[in-house]
Amino acid sequence: MGRVLAVIIWIITLLSVGLFIFGKWWFPEAISEHAPALDRQFMITIVVVGISFAAAQIALGWAVWKFRDTGKPGDRAVYSHGSNRLEVIWTVITAVVFIALAVMGQSVWASLRLHDAPPGSYTVEVVSQQFQWNFHYAGADNKFGRTDPSLIDDGALNFIGLDPGDAAGADDSVTAALAIPVNRPVELRLRSKDVIHSFWVPQLRFKQDLVPGMEIKVNFTANRVGKYELACAELCGQLHFKMKSYMLVLPDDELNSLTALPQAQFQARMGELLNKYQLPTK
């Protein structure tokens, strides 16, 4: 029975590693400037962890095989105190490897979250709520209108509390889909009205929580035109599964003509663009 169990362990290990090697279930194609560095870091991590996992399971199978019950008369179990030296060695090696991986991965994370967006970045305010996304665009004057939580009125479709008396907000638009320019830095100002939500577009290789009471600024550059699904990646309530939208990455001419439109026409044109672009097939 010991040999059978050892072989089962090795087979499961081989199949598990094979799922990653064959790459059938893998990331969708990346569409952002920071994605190659993030993917490279992920690959380094998965290789290191994969080697460690395979080595540990192979050793486990060997131990099960070698120290199995042979059924011979007189065989007795042997107790061992182990080796303190070996335990210290492999603990130190594990700590060094994983701390090194964590430090290497911080550079991409910090560049997106801890540095200000470059001058001239395209800015969109993102306000999440149960269970929808609201994207606030500055109009032709490139100034965001004032918002006030006391002015929020979902029944009147004022989901972000935009002040109708503020002249700067007269040409602003609020939609349920995100449109950003291609090959230009984008800054998102993320806020939540109720609970924690999470902004996630898999092709961007980007995910960020939106926390009530905080404005979180992040920036990135998308480099491929298209339509991509945007989801909430944080369980936020009973209808969490319905909290999804789309992100359009548009050429400058299409985006400029879109943002120059008044709210009603902006909404209609956004619908046309969502129909024009198709989701990626992989």
N, C-alpha and C positions, 0 to 999 in steps of 0.2 A: 504493500500500500504506500510505503514511503517513496518508492521510486515513481509510482504513478503520480503522486502529489507533486513531486519535484518536476516531472515532465509537464504537468499542467501549469505550474508556476512559470516555467520557461516559455511555454506556448503563449500564455496570456501576455507575458512581457514582450515577446516578439510581435504579437499582433498590435499591442499598444504603441510600440515604437513605430511600427509600419504605418499606422494611421497618419503620423506626422511626416514620415519620409515620403510617402506617396503624394501627399499634398492635395488629395481630393477635396477635403474640407478645410479650406484655408481662408485667409482674409480676402475681401473684395479688392478690386484694383484701386490703388491709392490715387488721390487727386489733390494733394497738398504738398507744399515745399518741404515741410518738416517730416513728411511720412517716410522717406527713405531712411533717415537716421533712426526713426522710431522702429521701423521694421527690422533694421540691422541689429538694433539693441535687443529686440524681441528674439531674433534668430540666435544671437549669442546666448541669451538666457535659456532658450528652449534646448539648445545643444548641450549646455552645461548641465541643466537639470535632467535632460534625457540620458546623458552618460551616467550621472549619479543614480538615477532610477534603475537603469538597466543593470549597472554593476551591483546594486543592492539586491535586486531580485534574483540575479544569477547566483550571487553568494547565498541567498536564502535557499534557493533550490539545491545548491550543492550541500548545504548543511542538512537539509531534510533528507537528501540521498545518503550522505555519509553516515549520519547518526540515526538512521531509521532503526526500527525494531526488526532484528534479523530472525527472531524466533528461536535462537539457539539457547539451549539450557545453560543457565549460569550467567547470562548477560544481565548486567545491572546498570542502572543509570548512574552517571558520574556528575557530581556537583562541582562547579568551577566558580571561583570568585571573580574571574575575568582578569583584565589587565588595565590598571589605572593609566599606565603610560599610553596604551593604544587609545583609550577613551579620550585622553587629553589631546592626542595628536589629531584624531579625526574630528573632534569638536573644534579645534583651532583652525584646521583646514576648511571645514564647512563655514565657519564664521568669516574667514578671510575671503572666500569665494563669493559668498552672498553679499557681504558688505561692499566688495568691489563692484559687483553687478549693480547694486543700488546706487552707488556713487556715479557710475558710468551713465546710468539712466536719468540722472537728475538734470543733465544739461539741456535736453530737449524739453523736458517738463518745465524747467525754469524759464526758458526762452519764450514759452507761450503764455505763462501766467505771472511771472515776476518782473517782466520788462514792459515798459510803455510801448504802445503801438507807434510805428514810425510816422513821421509827419505826412499828412496827405492821405492817411488811411480812411477807408470807407467805413462809416460808423452806423451801426444799427442798435437800437435798444430792444432788448428781448425781455418780455414780461410773461412769466408762466403762471398758470392757475389750473385748478382742477376743472376740466381736464382738456385744456387747449393751450396753444401757443399764440402769443400776440407779438408782432414785430412792428416796431415804431420807426418810421423813416422820416428824416428831415426833408423838407420840400426844396424848392429851387433856391431859397435863401440859405440853405445849408445850416439852419439853426433849428434845434429841437424846441417845440413848444413846451411850456411849463406843464408839469403834471402834479396832481394833488390826490392822494388817496381818498379824500372826502368827496371827490367828484366822480369816483368810479360808479358807473351805472350800467350793469350788464344788459338790463332791459333796453336801454337806449344805445347799446353797442359801444359805449364808452368804456372799454375794458381796462384801459390804463389810467383813467382819470385825467385825460387831456383837458386843459383849461380853454374853453371856447373864447374867453375874453383876452387871451394872449395872442397878439398879432403874429408872433414868431411861429405859432402853431397853426396858423390859418391854412398853410399849404402842406401841412404834415399829412402822412397817411399811416394807417394801422391795418395790417392784414394778418391772415393766419398762415401765410407762407413766407419763407425767407428768400430774398433775392440779393445776391452779392456779385461783385465784378470778378472776372478772371484775371489772374496775374497782377493783382493789386492787393496790398495789405488790407485786411479787414479787422476792425475792432468791434467786438460784441460787448455790450454792457448788460449783464445778466441780472435779473431780479425775479423774485417770486412773491406772489400775493398771498399765499396760504401755507403750503407745506414745501418740503424739499423736493425739487424736481431735478432732472439731469438731462442736459443737452447732449445728444449723441448722434453723430453722422459717421457710420463705420468707414466710409471711403475717405473721410478727412483724417482718420486716426486721431480723433479728438473727442473727449468727453469731459464735461464739467458740470458739477452740481450747481443748482441755483438755490440759495438759502434765504429764507424770509428775513427781512431787515438788513440785508447786505446788497450792495451793488458790486458785482465781481466783473472786472474787466479782463478780457482775454483777446489775443490777436493771432491771426494766422493768414496764410496766403493760399488760396485755391488756384490750381493751375490747369484745370480741365473743365471746359464748358459742358453743362448737362443738368439733369434733374436727379436728385438723390433723396432718399427717404431720411427723415429726421424723426427720431423717437425719443421718448422720455425713458431713461435707463434707471430710474429710481422708482420703486414701488410707492405710488402716491395716493392710493385709494382704490375704491371698488372698480372704477372705470379706467384704471391706469392703462389697460390694454388699448384703449381708444385714443390715447394721447399721442398722436403722431401727426406729422406734417411733411412738407417737402422743402428742400433747399435748391434753389436755382442758381447756378453759376453762369453768368451771362457775359457776352461781349460788351464792351463799353458803350457802343451805340445803342444796343437794346436796353441796357440798364439806364442810361441817361434819358432816353425817351420815356421810359417807364416812370422814373422818379419826377419827371417834369409834369406829369399828369395830376389833376385834382383827384381827391379821394375816390369818387364814384368811378371815374374812368380808370384810375389806378387799379381798382379791384377787378374791373372787367378785363383789362390788359393782362393782369397777373393770371387770371383764369386761362386766357388764350395761350400764354407762354407755358403754363403747366400742361396744356394739351399738346403744345408743339413738341416739347422735349419728352423723351421716354426714359423710364428707369433703366439703368444698366442691367444686362442679362446675367452678369456674374460679378 
